[in-house]
Amino acid sequence: MEHTYQYSWIIPLIPLPVPVLIGVGLLLFPTATKQLRRIWAFLSIFLLSIVMVFSTDLAIKQIDSTSIYQSLRSWTINNDFSFEFGYFIDPLTSIMLILITTVGILVLIYSDNYMSHDQGYLRFFAYMSFFNASMLGLVTSSNFIQIYIFWELVGMCSYLLIGFWFTRPSAASACQKAFVTNRVGDFGLLLGILGLYWITGSLEFRELFEILNNLIYNNEVNLLFVTLCAFLLFAGPVAKSAQFPLHVWLPDAMEGPTPISALIHAATMVAAGIFLVARLLPLFLVIPYIMNIISSIGIITVFLGATLALAQQDIKRGLAYSTMSQLGYMMLALGMGSYRAALFHLITHAYSKALLFLGSGAIIHSMEAVVGYFPDKSQNMVLMGGLRKHLPITKTAFLLGTLSLCGIPPLACFWSKDEILNDSRLYSPLFALIAFFTAGLTAFYMFRIYLLTFEGSFNFYFQNYSGKKKNSFYSISLWGQDESKPIKSKIPLVALLTLKNNERASFFSKKTPQSASNVTTTPFLTSFPFGTTKTFFYPHESDNTMLFGILVLVLFPLFVGTIGIPLNQEVLDSDILSKLLTPSINLLHQKLTEFVHWYEVLKTPMLSVSITYFGILLAYLLYKPFYSPLHNWKILNLFAKRGSKRSSWDKILHFLYDWSYNRAYIDIFYTRFLTEGIRRLAELIHLFDKRVIDGITNGFGITSFFVGEGIKYLGGSRISFYLVLYLFSLLILIFLKSYSFFFH
């Protein structure tokens, strides 16, 4: 037995000392613990580095031996039930372990500087280490109960980290929204686990798959009930990976610190849903209709996430909807049975999106030096612009991450996304059409984010201190204010495209003030109407600690795609990823092409790359700042024609903008028909309980009171009176009885 496999049970336990020691230290020695707080960051990074080395060794052994290892220990045994704890090491586990540890280490290094001035520094690293331990336990679990325990621990850590700045109402609302939405999916997951245990009598993955497969093959089980259980199992990943219709929590989760967005909501926790579907794919493959449901949910999420990213002004929310769309690609691939393509895109997207989130954190960090800590301004892309001059390193890294996510060769996401697109072309023409179109949308909205942020000139000063009325660029805060009234854009098309000061920003263009070129010094002085002056600073590059994590992550979009590039004709032996996934591919009975030629590798992506370049070109034409007013009007004339055609075009653009900015009205629908509906139902039930249930109870009490009060005045404390009353009552009863006897 390999020692690496034998001691793999320790992997989830390695990061645990940090939250335990921080908690004990703050309880017993609070002053010393706070003074030595950098030690806890170092310890967190060091322990996770040990797990990374351990995980790398496991992955190498998986590639060399293509084996699966499982170890079980009995927890409780009786005549009817046996529960065992253990760990399960296979290629999927190895991939997730490397992903969690590599991204986690870089995010922790980045966070040391990003959170250095925050009072919750120690609390942040305690939460992060506990999350890493929970996530490592999740991916190494060998049975349903174990995976459900860690599934809930991951959700709890997400709740704590989203609401890290809990004094802000928006953060408190966001973490509650994430918690409630995920509980819906988790309840379905629990019901599915219980249903499958009732059918098979087992909770171990491999044993359960085998028993259920035999039952279905021999027609010994109700197929409708099995399908229902599988669908309930799928509800858990739908919520955790922000798939339609349980996706609404992810954009609001950006209220947490940016390193949280990079680690949890881009690379690891949202990938837990994809991981679970991949783990349960042998189960889903033998159940009719479930694979179609998975692929359908995936393609809806792909398109919806891309369209909702088009008009977002908050840079993190735009990246969040991008994450949602890319997770939809992975779910689509799993629904089509493209196990390898889904995991390949999981790897490439995780590193690319982590890079983009860390880059956005550097941008926000630099903007806060100018505007102060106001998320509605420091994260608003409309108030940025021209940051390429002030953040050249971040700009280069962000551009590489953007190009990778768009699918530009030879960067990482090109290889994985192209596999999914090609598989969708073979699976369904409709799905392929939507997937290819969304690839163009991805290029459009990602370059929109890049151009609004880095191109042109810095706009915050001119939007807020030019002597005109300030813009109100507050993002929609769901669950924190009234959402029942969607925003309607009534302004003309040209106003949408040029962004006048007194009007709401458009997702098509942004006008750069002509006087921007006159301001070149840092800091610069500006005069206010009352004769006072104030000094402003331009954004600046982040410290070296933050840049280190960004620069290391840049290497992954450049080179991680090579693990899936076929190097020779035999697919199963052609690249590192296929070698690593060989046991899983054989388990799923996937039909792989026997030969791959280089001319096919170059020919098949031509369509997707062409669509991507078209999306980039369209974004450039609409968002690239033009300094010539005449040139600006020429571009606008391409979109604004006279007469009825112009009016129709205006309506289309306004509809697209309102659809995207208002999040497809899904949150508004949930607010009106679910949140408000449940509250009204609760009020009706309360009214029924108060008036009817309590009324009946109170009525009996009041009746008894008045009857007693009346009876006590009938007696006079004389026995003769009671005897007369008794005889009178007895005569009435005798008369009634006699009457019924003689006349009936």
Helices and strands as residue ranges (DSSP letters): H 3-6, G 8-13, H 17-28, H 30-35, H 37-65, E 69-77, E 82-89, H 91-114, H 121-139, H 144-162, H 169-200, H 205-217, H 223-240, H 249-252, G 253-255, H 258-262, I 263-267, H 269-279, H 281-285, H 290-308, H 315-335, H 339-371, H 375-378, G 381-383, H 392-406, H 412-427, H 429-454, H 460-464, H 493-498, G 514-518, E 524-527, E 533-536, H 544-559, G 560-564, G 571-573, H 576-588, H 598-603, H 606-623, H 629-637, H 643-661, G 663-665, H 666-669, I 670-675, H 676-688, I 689-693, H 694-711, H 719-743
